[in-house]
Amino acid sequence: MNTLIPAERIERRILILRGHKVMLDADLAELYGVPTKALNQAVRRNRGRFPADFAFRLTAAEKAGVVTSCDHLHRLKFSPVMPHAFTEHGALALSFVAAIFEALRKLTEPKERLSKRPIGFQA
């Protein structure tokens, strides 16, 4: 996936929380074209590759605040899971995750059917 994402699309997803510029897991997953659950799972499995302060989980009050102020996050309103917020350093570190997702996407795409040779003698 070498498609460039317009800067303004990314900038609209940047929030200020706890004094940091962050992007929520749902927004990063959308930008990478993967499910949020897959993004969080890849991060969890590769935790050692990230700086210690690359992400934090929102509190219930923070979640309510971003859902109220960001129309595109309305789908999070009834989710029982508190979203992750990735700091600038964490969002940049996720570039390696993009390569993982591209490989996964290729593996999960339907394969072209190979035409089978007819059985028997051919004239």
Protein Blocks (a to p, Z undefined) as FASTA:
>chain_A
ZZdcdfklmmmmpcceehiacddfklmmmmnopafklmmmmmmmmmmmpcfklpccddfk
lmmmmmmmmmklmmmmmpcbdcddddfklmmmmmmmmmmmmmmmmmmpccdddddddedj
dZZ
